[in-house]
Amino acid sequence: MGMSVTISAATADDAEQILKLQYLCYQGEAELYGDYTIEPLTQSLDDLRAELSEGCVLVARLGEEVVGSVRGVVDDKGTAAIAKLIVHPRMQRHGLGGRLLAAIEERLAEERAAKRYRLFTGHRSEGNLRLYRRYGYAQVGTEEVNRRLSLVTLEKDATATATAYATSA
């Protein structure tokens, strides 16, 4: 009998599993850019716990195991910054990343009055860029971090999301 993946708010008890999963998931990004000092690989457990207490953090669970996560915060202008969307490598390519993205957007709009969503990824992260574009994000900027990495910023309006989900339901 198979188990289904559930998405829910993260708790303080999830911090260690999220951090371990984050470390696993960002290895490919680090390799892609030749930089193993990126923040997701160096973040401390205390910093992650602070994010859990301050922002909106969701986890995807398969039984008791955390197999995905995403974080978001909304500023005073209603812009939601979505970050660290991660899915365990063995669970990728099954729609879980899209489910997490849709869930965080919905939660940030309903609970924190998000008016627009913003996220970023590295310029060589084609899989991430495809996912974000498929979910309606458009590129609004690029910032060169160093000679190996430029961050691509993408945004979309929250009302477009609500309309798209309503018509697809």
C-alpha positions as CSV (number, residue, x, y, z in Angstrom):
1,M,0.0,0.0,0.0
2,G,1.5,3.3,-1.1
3,M,1.6,6.5,0.9
4,S,0.7,9.9,-0.5
5,V,2.7,13.1,0.0
6,T,1.0,15.7,2.2
7,I,1.8,19.4,2.4
8,S,1.5,21.2,5.7
9,A,3.0,24.0,7.8
10,A,6.5,23.1,9.1
11,T,7.0,22.9,12.9
12,A,10.1,23.5,15.0
13,D,10.5,19.7,15.1
14,D,11.1,19.7,11.3
15,A,14.1,21.9,11.4
16,E,16.8,19.2,11.3
17,Q,15.1,17.3,8.5
18,I,14.6,20.4,6.5
19,L,18.3,21.4,6.9
20,K,19.5,17.9,5.9
21,L,17.3,17.9,2.9
22,Q,18.4,21.4,1.9
23,Y,22.0,20.3,2.1
24,L,21.3,17.4,-0.2
25,C,19.2,19.3,-2.7
26,Y,21.6,22.2,-3.1
27,Q,24.6,20.0,-4.0
28,G,23.7,20.1,-7.6
29,E,23.4,23.9,-7.6
30,A,26.8,24.1,-5.9
31,E,28.3,21.8,-8.5
32,L,26.6,23.7,-11.4
33,Y,28.2,27.0,-10.3
34,G,31.4,25.6,-8.8
35,D,30.6,27.2,-5.4
36,Y,30.1,25.1,-2.3
37,T,29.9,28.2,-0.1
38,I,26.3,29.1,-1.2
39,E,24.1,30.1,1.7
40,P,21.8,27.0,1.6
41,L,24.9,24.8,2.2
42,T,26.2,27.0,5.0
43,Q,23.0,27.9,6.8
44,S,23.0,27.0,10.5
45,L,20.3,25.1,12.3
46,D,19.7,28.2,14.5
47,D,19.2,30.4,11.4
48,L,16.8,27.9,10.0
49,R,14.9,27.8,13.3
50,A,14.6,31.6,13.1
51,E,13.1,31.4,9.6
52,L,10.6,28.8,10.9
53,S,9.5,31.2,13.6
54,E,9.4,34.3,11.4
55,G,8.1,33.3,8.0
56,C,5.8,30.8,6.4
57,V,7.5,27.5,5.9
58,L,5.8,24.5,4.4
59,V,6.9,20.9,4.2
60,A,5.9,17.9,2.0
61,R,5.9,14.7,3.9
62,L,5.9,11.1,2.8
63,G,4.9,9.4,6.0
64,E,7.1,10.9,8.7
65,E,9.9,11.9,6.2
66,V,10.2,15.5,5.0
67,V,10.7,15.1,1.2
68,G,10.2,18.8,0.2
69,S,10.0,22.3,1.6
70,V,9.5,25.9,0.6
71,R,9.7,29.3,2.5
72,G,8.1,32.6,2.1
73,V,7.8,36.0,3.7
74,V,5.7,39.1,2.8
75,D,7.0,42.6,3.1
76,D,4.9,45.7,4.0
77,K,4.1,46.4,0.3
78,G,2.6,42.9,-0.2
79,T,5.5,41.4,-2.1
80,A,6.1,37.8,-1.1
81,A,9.6,36.5,-1.4
82,I,9.6,32.8,-2.0
83,A,12.8,30.9,-1.4
84,K,14.4,27.5,-0.9
85,L,12.0,25.4,-2.8
86,I,13.5,21.9,-2.4
87,V,12.4,18.4,-3.3
88,H,14.2,15.2,-2.4
89,P,16.0,14.0,-5.6
90,R,14.1,10.7,-5.6
91,M,10.8,12.6,-5.5
92,Q,11.6,15.1,-8.3
93,R,9.8,15.1,-11.7
94,H,6.5,14.0,-10.1
95,G,4.9,17.5,-9.7
96,L,5.8,18.0,-6.0
97,G,7.8,21.2,-6.7
98,G,4.8,22.7,-8.4
99,R,2.5,21.6,-5.6
100,L,4.7,23.2,-3.0
101,L,4.9,26.4,-5.1
102,A,1.1,26.6,-5.4
103,A,0.7,25.8,-1.7
104,I,3.0,28.6,-0.6
105,E,1.5,31.1,-2.9
106,E,-2.0,30.3,-1.6
107,R,-0.9,30.4,2.0
108,L,0.9,33.8,1.5
109,A,-2.1,35.3,-0.2
110,E,-4.6,34.1,2.3
111,E,-2.7,34.6,5.5
112,R,-0.3,37.4,4.7
113,A,-2.1,39.4,2.0
114,A,0.5,38.8,-0.7
115,K,-0.1,40.9,-3.8
116,R,2.8,39.6,-5.9
117,Y,5.3,36.8,-5.7
118,R,9.0,37.2,-6.3
119,L,11.7,34.5,-6.4
120,F,15.1,34.0,-7.9
121,T,17.4,31.3,-9.2
122,G,20.7,30.9,-10.9
123,H,21.0,31.6,-14.6
124,R,22.1,28.1,-15.4
125,S,19.3,26.4,-13.3
126,E,17.2,25.5,-16.3
127,G,14.9,23.1,-14.5
128,N,14.1,25.8,-11.9
129,L,13.5,28.4,-14.6
130,R,11.2,26.0,-16.5
131,L,9.1,25.3,-13.4
132,Y,8.8,28.9,-12.5
133,R,7.8,29.9,-16.0
134,R,5.3,27.1,-16.2
135,Y,3.7,28.5,-13.1
136,G,3.3,32.0,-14.6
137,Y,6.5,33.7,-13.4
138,A,8.2,36.2,-15.8
139,Q,11.8,37.4,-15.6
140,V,12.1,40.9,-14.2
141,G,15.8,41.2,-13.7
142,T,19.2,39.7,-13.6
143,E,22.0,40.4,-11.1
144,E,25.6,39.3,-11.5
145,V,26.8,37.9,-8.2
146,N,30.2,36.9,-9.5
147,R,31.8,35.7,-12.8
148,R,30.2,32.3,-12.5
149,L,26.7,33.2,-11.2
150,S,24.0,35.6,-12.1
151,L,20.7,35.5,-10.2
152,V,17.5,35.7,-12.3
153,T,14.6,37.4,-10.6
154,L,11.1,36.3,-11.6
155,E,7.7,37.7,-10.5
156,K,4.0,37.2,-10.9
157,D,0.9,39.0,-9.7
158,A,-1.0,37.2,-7.0
159,T,-4.4,37.9,-8.6
160,A,-3.2,36.1,-11.8
161,T,-2.4,33.1,-9.6
162,A,-5.9,33.0,-8.0
163,T,-7.5,33.3,-11.4
164,A,-5.3,30.5,-12.9
165,Y,-6.0,28.1,-10.1
166,A,-9.7,28.8,-10.1
167,T,-9.9,28.1,-13.9
168,S,-7.9,24.9,-13.6
169,A,-9.9,23.5,-10.7
